[in-house]
């Protein structure tokens, strides 16, 4: 890591690079809206000047589809995408990159281990052939489904949560207007803790202890709970909303 809470400068990255540096990892957020963060373009420039590859962590950036390969086209050596967000297993992902970098990565794979006898790192974490088939099927599906219909469905389900909680004392709910990545739309819940008689964390804990348990979280520094449709089966969003409503009835 380099930089500070106030921001990151080119000098911070240059000072962080030493003889033990193997690569530069860049965590991508779309849209890039932090003026105090070092841009990807500047990161690539500095890393390549020092003959270091740049890895872009774009795990959740699976939509819009033009995000696939975008950062490699910008000059990064490879970008990683989590296949689980497209319906493949939790353990799988994609690496998109230059021919040279993908060849190097492949030496660490299951195929490299079994076929080439390259004893790479992380043997217990190899992706097996069955998981590879799952990734191929998930990506094919993701690239061909009607995303407009997908987004309309998720927005409609999010609105159901807002409607159910509309007259709930101490709760203000609003739509999260985002379609980028794996969690489009969703609902942001803000709680008047004085009216509720509970803190945000106490609400999270109470939901978790119910039947069935509902797992939410209050991130440090946040004053809201976010509910997303990702991970919920159709209809479960109503159960979640009703449980929250019942806390204050």
C-alpha positions as CSV (number, residue, x, y, z in Angstrom):
1,X,0.0,0.0,0.0
2,X,1.1,3.6,-0.6
3,X,-0.4,7.0,-0.1
4,X,-2.5,8.3,2.8
5,X,-6.1,9.0,3.8
6,X,-5.7,12.5,2.2
7,X,-4.7,11.1,-1.2
8,X,-2.1,9.4,-3.3
9,X,0.5,11.1,-5.5
10,X,2.9,9.8,-8.2
11,X,5.7,10.3,-5.7
12,X,4.0,8.0,-3.2
13,X,4.1,5.2,-5.8
14,X,7.6,5.9,-6.9
15,X,8.9,5.8,-3.3
16,X,7.0,2.5,-2.6
17,X,8.7,0.7,-5.5
18,X,11.9,-1.2,-4.5
19,X,13.8,-4.4,-5.4
20,X,11.2,-6.6,-3.9
21,X,8.3,-5.2,-5.9
22,X,6.9,-7.7,-8.3
23,X,3.9,-5.8,-9.7
24,X,1.6,-2.9,-9.0
25,X,-2.0,-3.7,-8.0
26,X,-4.7,-1.2,-8.9
27,X,-8.2,-1.5,-7.4
28,X,-10.6,-0.1,-10.0
29,X,-13.8,1.8,-9.1
30,X,-16.2,2.9,-11.8
31,X,-16.7,5.7,-12.3
32,X,-13.3,7.0,-11.1
33,X,-14.6,9.9,-9.1
34,X,-11.9,10.4,-6.4
35,X,-9.8,13.4,-7.4
36,X,-7.2,12.5,-4.7
37,X,-6.6,9.0,-6.0
38,X,-3.8,8.2,-8.4
39,X,-5.3,7.5,-11.9
40,X,-4.8,4.2,-13.7
41,X,-3.1,6.0,-16.5
42,X,-0.5,7.5,-14.2
43,X,-0.1,4.2,-12.3
44,X,0.6,2.4,-15.6
45,X,3.1,5.1,-16.6
46,X,5.1,4.9,-13.4
47,X,5.0,1.1,-13.2
48,X,6.1,0.5,-16.7
49,X,8.9,3.1,-16.3
50,X,10.1,0.7,-13.6
51,X,9.6,-2.4,-15.7
52,X,6.7,-3.6,-13.5
53,X,3.4,-5.1,-14.7
54,X,0.1,-3.6,-13.6
55,X,-2.8,-5.7,-12.4
56,X,-6.2,-4.1,-12.3
57,X,-8.6,-5.6,-9.8
58,X,-12.0,-5.2,-11.6
59,X,-13.6,-8.1,-9.8
60,X,-17.2,-6.8,-9.7
61,X,-17.1,-4.7,-12.9
62,X,-19.0,-7.1,-15.2
63,X,-21.4,-4.4,-16.6
64,X,-21.5,-2.5,-18.9
65,X,-20.0,-5.2,-21.1
66,X,-17.4,-2.8,-22.6
67,X,-15.6,-3.0,-19.2
68,X,-14.3,-6.4,-20.2
69,X,-10.8,-5.8,-21.4
70,X,-11.1,-2.0,-21.0
71,X,-8.1,-1.6,-18.7
72,X,-5.9,-3.8,-20.8
73,X,-6.6,-1.6,-23.8
74,X,-5.6,1.4,-21.6
75,X,-2.2,-0.2,-21.1
76,X,-2.6,-2.5,-18.0
77,X,-0.9,-5.9,-18.3
78,X,-4.0,-7.8,-17.1
79,X,-7.3,-7.3,-15.3
80,X,-9.1,-9.8,-13.1
81,X,-12.9,-10.3,-13.1
82,X,-14.8,-12.5,-10.6
83,X,-16.8,-15.1,-12.5
84,X,-19.0,-15.7,-9.4
85,X,-20.9,-12.5,-10.2
86,X,-22.0,-14.0,-13.5
87,X,-23.2,-17.2,-11.9
88,X,-20.0,-19.4,-11.9
89,X,-18.6,-20.8,-8.7
90,X,-17.2,-18.7,-5.9
91,X,-13.7,-19.8,-6.5
92,X,-13.4,-18.8,-10.2
93,X,-12.5,-15.7,-12.2
94,X,-11.1,-14.4,-15.4
95,X,-7.8,-12.9,-16.3
96,X,-7.7,-10.7,-19.4
97,X,-4.4,-9.4,-20.5
98,X,-1.5,-9.3,-22.9
99,X,-0.3,-12.5,-24.5
100,X,2.9,-12.5,-22.5
101,X,1.1,-12.0,-19.2
102,X,-1.6,-14.6,-19.8
103,X,1.2,-17.1,-20.7
104,X,2.9,-16.4,-17.4
105,X,-0.4,-16.7,-15.5
106,X,-1.2,-20.0,-17.1
107,X,1.9,-21.6,-15.6
108,X,0.2,-21.2,-12.2
109,X,-3.0,-22.9,-13.3
110,X,-4.3,-26.5,-12.9
111,X,-3.3,-27.2,-16.6
112,X,0.2,-25.8,-16.0
113,X,0.5,-28.1,-12.9
114,X,-0.8,-31.3,-14.4
115,X,0.2,-30.8,-18.1
116,X,3.5,-29.0,-18.0
117,X,4.6,-30.1,-14.5
118,X,5.1,-26.4,-13.6
119,X,5.1,-26.5,-9.8
120,X,3.6,-23.0,-9.2
121,X,2.3,-21.4,-6.1
122,X,-1.0,-22.1,-4.3
123,X,-1.5,-25.8,-5.3
124,X,-4.7,-26.1,-3.0
125,X,-6.3,-23.2,-4.8
126,X,-6.1,-24.4,-8.4
127,X,-9.3,-24.1,-10.5
128,X,-10.3,-27.6,-11.7
129,X,-11.7,-28.5,-15.1
130,X,-15.3,-28.7,-13.8
131,X,-15.1,-25.1,-12.6
132,X,-13.6,-24.0,-15.9
133,X,-16.7,-25.4,-17.7
134,X,-18.9,-23.5,-15.3
135,X,-17.1,-20.3,-16.1
136,X,-17.4,-20.8,-19.8
137,X,-21.1,-21.4,-19.5
138,X,-21.6,-18.4,-17.2
139,X,-19.7,-16.0,-19.4
140,X,-21.6,-17.2,-22.5
141,X,-24.9,-16.6,-20.7
142,X,-23.8,-13.2,-19.4
143,X,-22.8,-12.0,-22.9
144,X,-26.0,-13.0,-24.5
145,X,-28.8,-12.3,-22.0
146,X,-31.0,-9.2,-22.3
147,X,-29.5,-6.9,-19.8
148,X,-32.2,-4.3,-20.2
149,X,-34.7,-6.9,-19.0
150,X,-32.4,-7.9,-16.2
151,X,-32.1,-4.3,-15.0
152,X,-35.8,-3.6,-15.2
153,X,-36.5,-6.7,-13.0
154,X,-33.9,-5.7,-10.4
155,X,-35.2,-2.1,-10.3
156,X,-38.8,-3.4,-9.9
157,X,-37.8,-5.7,-7.0
158,X,-35.9,-2.8,-5.3
159,X,-39.0,-0.7,-5.6
160,X,-41.0,-3.4,-3.8
161,X,-38.7,-3.0,-0.8
162,X,-39.2,0.8,-0.8
163,X,-43.0,0.3,-1.1
164,X,-43.2,-2.1,1.8
165,X,-41.2,0.2,4.0
166,X,-42.9,3.4,2.9
167,X,-44.9,4.0,6.0
168,X,-42.4,2.5,8.5
169,X,-41.6,4.9,11.4
170,X,-37.9,5.8,11.7
171,X,-37.0,4.4,8.3
172,X,-36.3,6.4,5.2
173,X,-35.7,4.3,2.1
174,X,-34.5,5.3,-1.4
175,X,-33.4,3.8,-4.6
176,X,-29.7,3.4,-5.3
177,X,-29.4,4.6,-8.9
178,X,-26.5,2.6,-10.2
179,X,-26.3,0.1,-13.0
180,X,-22.5,-0.4,-13.1
181,X,-21.1,-3.7,-11.8
182,X,-22.7,-6.7,-10.2
183,X,-25.1,-4.9,-7.9
184,X,-27.4,-2.6,-9.9
185,X,-30.0,-0.5,-8.1
186,X,-30.8,-1.7,-4.6
187,X,-32.2,0.2,-1.6
188,X,-30.5,2.5,0.9
189,X,-32.1,2.5,4.3
190,X,-31.5,5.4,6.7
191,X,-32.6,4.9,10.3
192,X,-33.6,7.6,12.8
193,X,-31.9,5.9,15.7
194,X,-33.7,8.1,18.3
195,X,-37.2,7.2,16.9
196,X,-36.1,3.6,16.4
197,X,-34.8,3.2,19.9
198,X,-31.9,1.1,18.3
199,X,-28.6,1.9,16.8
200,X,-27.8,0.8,13.2
201,X,-25.6,-2.0,14.5
202,X,-28.3,-3.2,16.9
203,X,-30.7,-3.4,13.9
204,X,-28.1,-5.5,12.0
205,X,-27.7,-7.8,15.0
206,X,-31.4,-8.2,15.5
207,X,-32.1,-9.1,11.9
208,X,-29.3,-11.7,12.1
209,X,-30.8,-13.3,15.2
210,X,-34.3,-13.7,13.6
211,X,-35.8,-16.7,11.9
212,X,-34.8,-16.9,9.1
213,X,-31.7,-14.9,9.9
214,X,-31.1,-11.9,7.6
215,X,-27.5,-10.8,7.2
216,X,-26.9,-7.1,6.6
217,X,-24.0,-5.0,7.7
218,X,-23.3,-1.4,8.7
219,X,-19.9,-0.5,7.4
220,X,-17.7,1.6,9.6
221,X,-18.5,5.2,9.0
222,X,-21.7,4.5,7.2
223,X,-25.1,5.8,8.4
224,X,-27.2,3.5,6.3
225,X,-27.9,-0.1,5.4
226,X,-27.8,-1.1,1.7
227,X,-30.1,-3.9,0.5
228,X,-29.2,-5.4,-2.9
229,X,-31.0,-8.0,-5.0
230,X,-27.8,-9.8,-5.8
231,X,-27.9,-13.0,-3.7
232,X,-31.6,-12.9,-3.1
233,X,-34.0,-15.2,-4.9
234,X,-37.1,-13.6,-6.5
235,X,-39.5,-12.9,-3.7
236,X,-37.0,-12.9,-0.9
237,X,-36.7,-9.1,-1.1
238,X,-40.3,-8.9,0.2
239,X,-39.4,-11.1,3.2
240,X,-36.4,-8.9,4.0
241,X,-38.5,-5.7,3.8
242,X,-41.3,-7.2,5.9
243,X,-38.8,-8.3,8.6
244,X,-37.4,-4.8,8.8
245,X,-40.8,-3.2,8.9
246,X,-41.9,-5.6,11.7
247,X,-39.0,-4.3,13.8
248,X,-40.7,-1.0,14.1
249,X,-44.4,-2.0,14.2
